[in-house]
Amino acid sequence: MTDATFTAPTQSRALKIALRWGLYLMLTVFALWYLLPFFVMLTTSLKSLEEIRTGSLIALPREVTFDAWRTAWSGACTGIQCEGLQPYFWNSVMLAVPAVMISTVLGAMNGYVVAQWNFRGANIIFALMLFGCFIPFQVVLLPMARTLGILNIAGTIPGLIFVHVIYGIGFTTLFFRNYYVTIPAELTKAAKIDGAGFFRIFWSIFLPLSLPIIVVTVIWQFTQIWNDFLFGVSFSQAGTQPITVALNNIVNSTTGVKAYNVDMAAAIIAALPTLLVYVVAGKYFIRGLTAGSVKG
């Protein structure tokens, strides 16, 4: 054998290794660039105001202090009140949890009906609900405010739950419908022959198969509801405001020296729940999105 016989595979292997390491390097650079703002926020929240004024923006804190975090949680001013984010955090919890649960259950039932129970006008109803997903938030503000006033729940947490459930039904129905059309219709027909009714089929057959898409829907809805600002600032009042509105008030309420460390700590506290959801359940989100992508 000649040297050329060994040279070609060796060069090809070396090229593949070089390309792989080049890809890893590029992805690492992109990841560091993406994480840089969070790094600045975190390090700034752990610094004192004196160190922020005299030090570098991207430098590590010389002395770690959690005073800014304590202030952001229980002492920062959101206007005339200086209670921090704590009461507004629990407002968001009381808002997000029921709204996510209700919109997920309604979306599952709607998707089940549209996908498996053929009736006249099913496609039109689904198209109208799909159209609702693309209506801008600003368009529904006045009609929704009027509706909340008629129902006497304006400025309350139940009113905010109602708003997010109504606006989220289109998305949850879309998710579940696209998932349920991949389930063979023979299952429904066989259950009907055995005497199972509408709700029996849903609870005993479809719901146990729905874990992947339930995870997708819960993550999507929780993220949208927790991070919402427009509905929160439009349909709440003092005592019922969500954490995003309180964060905006903290950042824009200044008495004396601007406390950048408190602002950064407050921003991280407000983002932690959605960050934790994606860290814990992110891989299930991707699996759920792809679970209903192939019919069969």
C-alpha beads as a LAMMPS data file, in Angstrom:
LAMMPS data file: protein, C-alpha beads

296 atoms
295 bonds

1 atom types
1 bond types

-500.0 500.0 xlo xhi
-500.0 500.0 ylo yhi
-500.0 500.0 zlo zhi

Masses

1 110.0

Atoms # bond

1 1 1 0.000 0.000 0.000
2 1 1 1.158 3.507 -0.722
3 1 1 1.191 6.456 1.629
4 1 1 -1.608 8.046 -0.387
5 1 1 -3.938 5.214 0.698
6 1 1 -3.662 6.363 4.315
7 1 1 -3.390 10.084 3.651
8 1 1 -6.894 10.651 2.223
9 1 1 -8.880 9.106 5.168
10 1 1 -6.571 10.803 7.649
11 1 1 -7.084 14.215 6.048
12 1 1 -10.850 13.652 5.897
13 1 1 -10.948 12.718 9.593
14 1 1 -8.839 15.728 10.524
15 1 1 -11.138 18.017 8.527
16 1 1 -14.212 16.646 10.302
17 1 1 -12.584 17.164 13.700
18 1 1 -11.584 20.725 12.787
19 1 1 -15.099 21.528 11.557
20 1 1 -16.633 20.052 14.719
21 1 1 -14.388 22.080 17.001
22 1 1 -15.016 25.168 14.892
23 1 1 -18.768 24.639 15.338
24 1 1 -18.350 24.190 19.098
25 1 1 -16.280 27.367 19.272
26 1 1 -18.858 29.368 17.313
27 1 1 -21.718 28.083 19.496
28 1 1 -19.738 28.903 22.632
29 1 1 -19.152 32.477 21.435
30 1 1 -22.857 32.905 20.633
31 1 1 -23.852 31.469 24.029
32 1 1 -21.483 33.798 25.894
33 1 1 -22.740 36.781 23.907
34 1 1 -26.340 35.804 24.666
35 1 1 -25.637 35.313 28.383
36 1 1 -23.644 38.552 28.771
37 1 1 -26.684 40.730 29.670
38 1 1 -27.732 38.244 32.359
39 1 1 -24.172 38.176 33.691
40 1 1 -24.170 41.987 33.935
41 1 1 -27.553 41.960 35.681
42 1 1 -26.483 39.310 38.175
43 1 1 -23.124 40.882 39.053
44 1 1 -24.660 44.360 39.318
45 1 1 -27.333 43.066 41.704
46 1 1 -24.587 41.700 43.979
47 1 1 -22.641 44.976 44.152
48 1 1 -23.065 48.003 46.373
49 1 1 -23.910 51.357 44.825
50 1 1 -20.421 52.647 45.589
51 1 1 -18.819 49.764 43.728
52 1 1 -21.180 50.240 40.777
53 1 1 -20.195 53.899 40.479
54 1 1 -16.454 53.300 40.745
55 1 1 -16.034 49.863 39.145
56 1 1 -16.395 48.281 35.718
57 1 1 -19.725 47.163 34.319
58 1 1 -18.584 43.598 33.609
59 1 1 -16.260 43.181 36.600
60 1 1 -17.036 40.661 39.298
61 1 1 -18.143 42.157 42.632
62 1 1 -15.283 42.795 45.025
63 1 1 -17.617 42.146 47.935
64 1 1 -20.820 40.180 47.404
65 1 1 -23.874 41.664 49.114
66 1 1 -27.532 40.614 48.975
67 1 1 -28.889 43.900 50.301
68 1 1 -30.254 44.815 46.866
69 1 1 -32.143 41.509 46.686
70 1 1 -33.705 42.042 50.113
71 1 1 -34.701 45.561 49.139
72 1 1 -36.152 44.440 45.806
73 1 1 -38.197 41.717 47.491
74 1 1 -39.594 43.584 50.483
75 1 1 -38.526 47.239 50.543
76 1 1 -38.400 48.797 47.062
77 1 1 -40.878 51.566 46.307
78 1 1 -43.459 50.948 43.577
79 1 1 -44.934 54.420 43.951
80 1 1 -46.170 55.662 47.296
81 1 1 -45.850 52.168 48.798
82 1 1 -42.497 50.569 49.576
83 1 1 -43.339 46.878 49.917
84 1 1 -41.052 45.500 47.233
85 1 1 -42.065 42.788 44.786
86 1 1 -43.345 40.310 47.356
87 1 1 -47.110 41.080 47.251
88 1 1 -47.071 41.452 43.465
89 1 1 -45.206 38.160 43.061
90 1 1 -48.033 36.350 44.842
91 1 1 -50.574 38.291 42.783
92 1 1 -48.944 36.845 39.655
93 1 1 -48.982 33.351 41.156
94 1 1 -52.698 33.641 41.993
95 1 1 -53.269 34.917 38.448
96 1 1 -51.082 32.572 36.418
97 1 1 -51.861 29.206 38.030
98 1 1 -55.681 29.248 37.612
99 1 1 -55.489 30.925 34.192
100 1 1 -53.053 28.283 32.914
101 1 1 -55.147 25.415 34.290
102 1 1 -58.470 26.711 32.953
103 1 1 -57.176 27.648 29.488
104 1 1 -55.375 24.284 29.178
105 1 1 -58.487 22.253 30.070
106 1 1 -60.720 24.295 27.752
107 1 1 -58.164 24.105 24.947
108 1 1 -57.905 20.332 25.364
109 1 1 -61.677 19.892 25.137
110 1 1 -61.960 22.262 22.161
111 1 1 -59.128 20.514 20.335
112 1 1 -60.700 17.134 21.073
113 1 1 -64.066 18.233 19.665
114 1 1 -62.631 19.837 16.529
115 1 1 -60.215 16.998 15.774
116 1 1 -62.289 13.909 16.566
117 1 1 -65.982 14.832 16.507
118 1 1 -66.845 15.822 12.968
119 1 1 -69.806 18.197 12.867
120 1 1 -71.023 20.824 10.471
121 1 1 -69.030 24.040 10.797
122 1 1 -66.141 22.504 12.773
123 1 1 -63.528 23.871 10.374
124 1 1 -65.119 27.314 10.394
125 1 1 -65.136 27.429 14.189
126 1 1 -61.509 26.329 14.307
127 1 1 -60.556 28.938 11.699
128 1 1 -62.241 31.668 13.739
129 1 1 -60.430 30.561 16.901
130 1 1 -57.166 30.451 14.956
131 1 1 -57.859 33.961 13.698
132 1 1 -58.217 35.062 17.319
133 1 1 -54.575 34.104 17.916
134 1 1 -53.460 36.880 15.575
135 1 1 -55.582 39.700 16.990
136 1 1 -53.223 42.250 18.598
137 1 1 -53.549 42.877 22.318
138 1 1 -54.359 46.538 21.738
139 1 1 -57.457 45.738 19.676
140 1 1 -59.217 43.914 22.524
141 1 1 -58.493 46.447 25.282
142 1 1 -61.676 48.505 24.971
143 1 1 -64.099 45.588 24.373
144 1 1 -62.502 43.638 27.205
145 1 1 -62.679 46.613 29.578
146 1 1 -66.379 46.967 28.763
147 1 1 -66.952 43.249 29.335
148 1 1 -65.138 43.292 32.685
149 1 1 -67.253 46.248 33.764
150 1 1 -70.480 44.449 32.863
151 1 1 -69.359 41.364 34.790
152 1 1 -68.283 43.571 37.737
153 1 1 -64.786 42.047 37.880
154 1 1 -62.795 45.017 36.585
155 1 1 -59.595 45.683 38.529
156 1 1 -59.623 42.266 40.206
157 1 1 -57.464 39.153 39.920
158 1 1 -60.472 37.071 38.716
159 1 1 -60.891 39.687 35.993
160 1 1 -57.268 39.240 34.891
161 1 1 -57.728 35.461 34.949
162 1 1 -60.777 35.880 32.719
163 1 1 -58.836 38.047 30.260
164 1 1 -55.920 35.620 29.929
165 1 1 -58.188 32.592 29.619
166 1 1 -60.181 34.205 26.809
167 1 1 -57.089 35.362 24.945
168 1 1 -55.270 32.050 25.439
169 1 1 -58.049 29.676 24.322
170 1 1 -57.164 30.171 20.650
171 1 1 -53.568 29.066 21.214
172 1 1 -54.407 26.122 23.472
173 1 1 -57.084 24.897 21.068
174 1 1 -54.565 25.069 18.209
175 1 1 -51.986 23.048 20.148
176 1 1 -54.389 20.297 21.187
177 1 1 -56.212 20.102 17.857
178 1 1 -52.948 19.592 15.961
179 1 1 -51.974 16.898 18.457
180 1 1 -55.307 15.065 18.503
181 1 1 -55.574 14.790 14.706
182 1 1 -52.581 12.415 14.881
183 1 1 -54.539 9.985 17.098
184 1 1 -56.345 7.357 14.967
185 1 1 -60.071 7.969 14.678
186 1 1 -60.605 4.221 15.122
187 1 1 -60.009 4.680 18.856
188 1 1 -62.991 7.001 19.102
189 1 1 -65.157 4.725 16.952
190 1 1 -64.269 1.670 19.035
191 1 1 -65.033 3.528 22.269
192 1 1 -68.413 4.598 20.888
193 1 1 -69.232 0.988 20.006
194 1 1 -68.380 -0.011 23.577
195 1 1 -70.861 2.558 24.845
196 1 1 -68.443 5.311 25.928
197 1 1 -69.775 8.836 25.709
198 1 1 -68.204 12.185 24.919
199 1 1 -66.599 12.866 28.292
200 1 1 -65.712 9.224 28.958
201 1 1 -63.687 9.060 25.736
202 1 1 -61.982 12.339 26.536
203 1 1 -61.013 11.528 30.126
204 1 1 -60.175 7.837 29.624
205 1 1 -58.507 7.813 26.195
206 1 1 -57.388 11.222 24.991
207 1 1 -56.303 12.908 28.197
208 1 1 -53.884 10.112 29.249
209 1 1 -52.250 10.397 25.796
210 1 1 -51.921 14.173 26.051
211 1 1 -48.989 14.600 28.449
212 1 1 -46.510 15.912 25.804
213 1 1 -48.886 18.575 24.493
214 1 1 -50.074 19.464 28.003
215 1 1 -46.468 20.286 28.906
216 1 1 -46.158 22.466 25.796
217 1 1 -49.398 24.284 26.555
218 1 1 -48.609 24.859 30.220
219 1 1 -45.153 26.254 29.451
220 1 1 -46.505 28.474 26.668
221 1 1 -49.421 29.824 28.688
222 1 1 -47.442 30.306 31.882
223 1 1 -44.740 32.244 30.045
224 1 1 -47.261 34.446 28.231
225 1 1 -49.306 35.181 31.349
226 1 1 -46.395 35.723 33.737
227 1 1 -44.553 38.060 31.348
228 1 1 -47.643 40.017 30.283
229 1 1 -47.542 43.733 30.996
230 1 1 -50.240 45.307 28.819
231 1 1 -53.229 43.443 30.250
232 1 1 -51.783 43.737 33.751
233 1 1 -51.412 47.490 33.605
234 1 1 -54.736 47.990 31.803
235 1 1 -57.066 45.799 33.855
236 1 1 -55.610 45.928 37.376
237 1 1 -55.551 48.441 40.188
238 1 1 -53.592 48.983 43.397
239 1 1 -53.420 45.693 45.261
240 1 1 -54.098 43.449 42.248
241 1 1 -51.223 44.405 39.948
242 1 1 -48.986 41.581 38.652
243 1 1 -45.225 41.525 39.111
244 1 1 -44.447 42.987 35.682
245 1 1 -46.344 46.177 36.526
246 1 1 -44.590 46.403 39.897
247 1 1 -41.203 45.938 38.221
248 1 1 -41.951 48.796 35.843
249 1 1 -42.965 50.998 38.780
250 1 1 -39.778 50.162 40.692
251 1 1 -37.549 50.987 37.733
252 1 1 -39.374 54.263 37.067
253 1 1 -39.733 55.353 40.713
254 1 1 -36.585 57.136 41.817
255 1 1 -36.024 58.962 45.100
256 1 1 -32.506 60.339 45.255
257 1 1 -29.739 58.134 43.820
258 1 1 -30.755 55.604 41.193
259 1 1 -30.362 52.108 42.711
260 1 1 -29.259 50.066 39.711
261 1 1 -28.487 47.052 41.870
262 1 1 -32.056 46.984 43.188
263 1 1 -33.447 47.326 39.649
264 1 1 -31.334 44.405 38.431
265 1 1 -32.272 42.227 41.409
266 1 1 -35.956 43.015 40.864
267 1 1 -35.711 42.140 37.167
268 1 1 -34.100 38.777 37.957
269 1 1 -36.709 37.980 40.624
270 1 1 -39.486 38.752 38.143
271 1 1 -37.893 36.510 35.489
272 1 1 -36.952 33.581 37.755
273 1 1 -40.229 31.586 37.517
274 1 1 -40.250 31.447 33.715
275 1 1 -36.501 30.794 33.684
276 1 1 -36.936 27.857 36.058
277 1 1 -39.826 26.483 34.010
278 1 1 -37.705 26.415 30.864
279 1 1 -34.667 24.974 32.645
280 1 1 -36.690 22.177 34.253
281 1 1 -39.113 21.389 31.430
282 1 1 -37.422 22.818 28.330
283 1 1 -36.609 19.425 26.782
284 1 1 -40.205 18.298 27.277
285 1 1 -41.344 21.457 25.485
286 1 1 -39.396 20.471 22.357
287 1 1 -40.580 16.850 22.574
288 1 1 -44.173 17.986 22.915
289 1 1 -43.943 20.298 19.913
290 1 1 -42.607 17.500 17.718
291 1 1 -44.868 14.744 19.125
292 1 1 -47.807 15.746 16.962
293 1 1 -45.828 16.758 13.902
294 1 1 -46.146 13.383 12.143
295 1 1 -49.500 11.700 11.617
296 1 1 -49.628 7.954 12.063

Bonds

1 1 1 2
2 1 2 3
3 1 3 4
4 1 4 5
5 1 5 6
6 1 6 7
7 1 7 8
8 1 8 9
9 1 9 10
10 1 10 11
11 1 11 12
12 1 12 13
13 1 13 14
14 1 14 15
15 1 15 16
16 1 16 17
17 1 17 18
18 1 18 19
19 1 19 20
20 1 20 21
21 1 21 22
22 1 22 23
23 1 23 24
24 1 24 25
25 1 25 26
26 1 26 27
27 1 27 28
28 1 28 29
29 1 29 30
30 1 30 31
31 1 31 32
32 1 32 33
33 1 33 34
34 1 34 35
35 1 35 36
36 1 36 37
37 1 37 38
38 1 38 39
39 1 39 40
40 1 40 41
41 1 41 42
42 1 42 43
43 1 43 44
44 1 44 45
45 1 45 46
46 1 46 47
47 1 47 48
48 1 48 49
49 1 49 50
50 1 50 51
51 1 51 52
52 1 52 53
53 1 53 54
54 1 54 55
55 1 55 56
56 1 56 57
57 1 57 58
58 1 58 59
59 1 59 60
60 1 60 61
61 1 61 62
62 1 62 63
63 1 63 64
64 1 64 65
65 1 65 66
66 1 66 67
67 1 67 68
68 1 68 69
69 1 69 70
70 1 70 71
71 1 71 72
72 1 72 73
73 1 73 74
74 1 74 75
75 1 75 76
76 1 76 77
77 1 77 78
78 1 78 79
79 1 79 80
80 1 80 81
81 1 81 82
82 1 82 83
83 1 83 84
84 1 84 85
85 1 85 86
86 1 86 87
87 1 87 88
88 1 88 89
89 1 89 90
90 1 90 91
91 1 91 92
92 1 92 93
93 1 93 94
94 1 94 95
95 1 95 96
96 1 96 97
97 1 97 98
98 1 98 99
99 1 99 100
100 1 100 101
101 1 101 102
102 1 102 103
103 1 103 104
104 1 104 105
105 1 105 106
106 1 106 107
107 1 107 108
108 1 108 109
109 1 109 110
110 1 110 111
111 1 111 112
112 1 112 113
113 1 113 114
114 1 114 115
115 1 115 116
116 1 116 117
117 1 117 118
118 1 118 119
119 1 119 120
120 1 120 121
121 1 121 122
122 1 122 123
123 1 123 124
124 1 124 125
125 1 125 126
126 1 126 127
127 1 127 128
128 1 128 129
129 1 129 130
130 1 130 131
131 1 131 132
132 1 132 133
133 1 133 134
134 1 134 135
135 1 135 136
136 1 136 137
137 1 137 138
138 1 138 139
139 1 139 140
140 1 140 141
141 1 141 142
142 1 142 143
143 1 143 144
144 1 144 145
145 1 145 146
146 1 146 147
147 1 147 148
148 1 148 149
149 1 149 150
150 1 150 151
151 1 151 152
152 1 152 153
153 1 153 154
154 1 154 155
155 1 155 156
156 1 156 157
157 1 157 158
158 1 158 159
159 1 159 160
160 1 160 161
161 1 161 162
162 1 162 163
163 1 163 164
164 1 164 165
165 1 165 166
166 1 166 167
167 1 167 168
168 1 168 169
169 1 169 170
170 1 170 171
171 1 171 172
172 1 172 173
173 1 173 174
174 1 174 175
175 1 175 176
176 1 176 177
177 1 177 178
178 1 178 179
179 1 179 180
180 1 180 181
181 1 181 182
182 1 182 183
183 1 183 184
184 1 184 185
185 1 185 186
186 1 186 187
187 1 187 188
188 1 188 189
189 1 189 190
190 1 190 191
191 1 191 192
192 1 192 193
193 1 193 194
194 1 194 195
195 1 195 196
196 1 196 197
197 1 197 198
198 1 198 199
199 1 199 200
200 1 200 201
201 1 201 202
202 1 202 203
203 1 203 204
204 1 204 205
205 1 205 206
206 1 206 207
207 1 207 208
208 1 208 209
209 1 209 210
210 1 210 211
211 1 211 212
212 1 212 213
213 1 213 214
214 1 214 215
215 1 215 216
216 1 216 217
217 1 217 218
218 1 218 219
219 1 219 220
220 1 220 221
221 1 221 222
222 1 222 223
223 1 223 224
224 1 224 225
225 1 225 226
226 1 226 227
227 1 227 228
228 1 228 229
229 1 229 230
230 1 230 231
231 1 231 232
232 1 232 233
233 1 233 234
234 1 234 235
235 1 235 236
236 1 236 237
237 1 237 238
238 1 238 239
239 1 239 240
240 1 240 241
241 1 241 242
242 1 242 243
243 1 243 244
244 1 244 245
245 1 245 246
246 1 246 247
247 1 247 248
248 1 248 249
249 1 249 250
250 1 250 251
251 1 251 252
252 1 252 253
253 1 253 254
254 1 254 255
255 1 255 256
256 1 256 257
257 1 257 258
258 1 258 259
259 1 259 260
260 1 260 261
261 1 261 262
262 1 262 263
263 1 263 264
264 1 264 265
265 1 265 266
266 1 266 267
267 1 267 268
268 1 268 269
269 1 269 270
270 1 270 271
271 1 271 272
272 1 272 273
273 1 273 274
274 1 274 275
275 1 275 276
276 1 276 277
277 1 277 278
278 1 278 279
279 1 279 280
280 1 280 281
281 1 281 282
282 1 282 283
283 1 283 284
284 1 284 285
285 1 285 286
286 1 286 287
287 1 287 288
288 1 288 289
289 1 289 290
290 1 290 291
291 1 291 292
292 1 292 293
293 1 293 294
294 1 294 295
295 1 295 296
